[in-house]
């Protein structure tokens, strides 16, 4: 009886840590989003605005993740005999889909920026992107442990990693714009960031849908299992 209680309290503590870290990360992303929207509008930088959109999607994904964790803690009942654990997988599908849609929107905006490049304030871009980089790195650190245990947490963690990487790119782009007045670097960075995010989001989406469809895990070969079972019969 005592062992059962110990295990239950340990799991509850881990979930609480996840929840607290998610809330802190959500506040960080809200601050970054506001700063980058203002900075992007004042500087004329699409890459800053793309960072802001990614951070906004992060914040939404963190909200979904937080409630998914709370729902998954509910025990099974007459209607949900297997419990609510699959809610975190649904959250991962939502998170990844949002990122894919936003990335496609940014591709369109980057195309117009290539056709009609506009003057950009490199100093604002550099400083705002540095703030975003620090905050995203801190958020990724807070969620790094949970990302190894939960596909939903992994989805949110990758959101933050993609934003941290995009912030690095935006900082470099800001430096190039400031010293060399090369404005097409801004939409180019947006496209590069978008391609990376699309790839990562697609992998998570594919994995999550496979779980929802009760598909065979990628690391399991059905034919090998059949052969082993037939050998056991023999």
N, C-alpha and C positions, 0 to 999 in steps of 0.2 A: 504493500500500500504506500509506504514511504517513498519507494523508488518511483512509483507512478507520479506522485506529487512533485518530486524533484524534476522529472523530465518535463512535466507540464509547465512549471515555473520557468525552466530554462528557455523553452521555446517562446514563452510569452515575453521574456526579457529581450530576446533577440529581435522579436517583432517590434517591440517598443523602440529599440535602438534604430531600427530601420525607419520607423515613423518619424522620430525626432530628426534624423539626418535628412529625410525627405522634406520636412518642413523648413529646415534651415536652408537647404538647397533651393527650395521654391522661392524663399525670400531673396536669396542671392540672384536668382534668375529674373525676378521681378525688377530688382534694382538695375541689373545689366540691361534688360530690355528697354526700360525708360531712358537710361543714359545713352544707349546706342541709337534709339529712335531720334532723340534730340540731337545727338552728335551727327547722325547721318543726314538729317534735314539741314542742319547748319553748314555742314562740310560739303554736301552734295555727293556723298559716297554711297554707292549701291552696295558695296561689300559690307559697310557698317550696318546698313538697313537689313541686309541678308543675315548678318549675325544677329540682329535684333529679332528677326522673324524666327530664326532657329532657337533663340533663347525663349521666345514666347511659346514655341511648340514644346520646348523643354518644360516650361512651367506648367503647361496643360498636361503634359505626360506625367509630371510629378504628382499633380492633383489626382489624376486617374490612378497612378500607382499607389498613392497613399490610401485611397478608398478601396482599391483592390486588395491591399494587405489586410485592411480592417474586415472586409467581407470574407476573405479566405480563412479568417480565424474562426468564423462561425462553424459550429458543429453541424453534422448532418441532421436532416429532419425527414418527415414523411414525403415531402416534395423533392428534396435534394438528398437522396440516399447516399451519394458519394461525397456530400459536403459541398463547399464552395471554392475549392482550391483552383478550379479552372478559370475563375474570374481573373486571375493574374495573367493567364495566357490571352484572354480576350483583351486585356489592357495592353499587352504587348502588340497585338494586331492593330489596335487603335493608334498607339504611339507611332509605329512604323509607317502606317498609312498616311498619317498627318505629315510626317517628314518627307515622304515621297511627293505628295501633292505640293508642299511648299517649295521643294527643290525644283519641280517642273515650272512653277510660277517664276522662280528666280532666273531660270534659263531664258524665259521669254523677256524679262526685264533686262538681262545682260545683253541680249541681242540688240535691243534698242539703244543701249548705252554704247555698243560698238559702232552703230551707225551714226549716232549723234553724241560724241564724247563731250562732256561738260567739265568745266574747271572745278577742281576739288581742293579743299583746304587740308593739306597733308598733316599739319600739326594736330588738329582736332582728331583726325583719324588715328594717329599714333597713340595719343593719350587715352582716348576712349577704348580703343582695342586692347591696350595694356590692362586697363581696369577689367575688361571682359575676360581676358586671359587668366588673370589672377583668380577671379571669382569662379570661373568654370573649372579651373584646376582644383580649387578648394572643394567645390561640389563633387567633382569626380572622385576625389580622395575619400570623401565622406561615404560615397556609395560603392566604392571599389570592392569591399568585402562581400556585401550583399549580392553583387553582380555575379559572383561565382556560384551562388546557390539558387538563383531565381531568374528565369528568362525575362520576366517583367522588369526586374531590377537591372538586368543586363541591358535591356532596351533603353532604359532611362540613363544608365551609365554611359552607353555609347552616344546618346544624344549630347551629353556633356563633353565627352572626348572629342566629338566632331566639332563642337563649338569652340573648344580650346584650340584645336588645330586651325580652325578658320580664323580665330583671333590672332594666332601667330602669323598666318598669311596676310591678314589685314594690316598688322603692324609693319611687316616687310613692305607691303604695298604702299602704306603711308609714307615710309621712308623714301621709296623710289619716286613717289609723286612729289614729295617735298623738295628733293634735291635735283630731280631730272625733269619734272613736269610731264611725266609719261602717264597720261590719264587712262589709257586703254587697259592698264594693268588692273584697274578696279573691277571691270566686268569679267576679265580673264580669271581673276581670283574667285569670283563668284561662281563661275562655271566649274573650276577645279574642285572647289568645296562641295558643290552640288553633286558632282559625279561620285565623290567619296561617300557622301551621305546616302545617295541612292543605292550604292553597292551594299553598304552595311545594313541599311533598312530592309532591302530585299532579302538578305540572308535571314534576318530575324523573322520577317513576315513569313517566309517559306517554312521555317522551323515551327513557328507558332501554329500556322494553318495545318501542318502535318500532324501536330499534337491534337488539335481540335477535331480533325478528321479521323483520329485514332489510327494514323498511319504507322508503318513500321519505322522504328528509330533508325537513323542513318548508319549507326555503328553495328547494326544487326543484319546478318545475311540469312534469309529464310531457308535458302537451299542448303546451307551448311548445317542448320539446325535439323532439317529433315534427314540429311545424311547421317548425322550423329544418332538420331532417334532410331533410324533403321538398323544401324550397327548394334544399338542396345537390344533391339528385338531379336537380332540374329544371335 
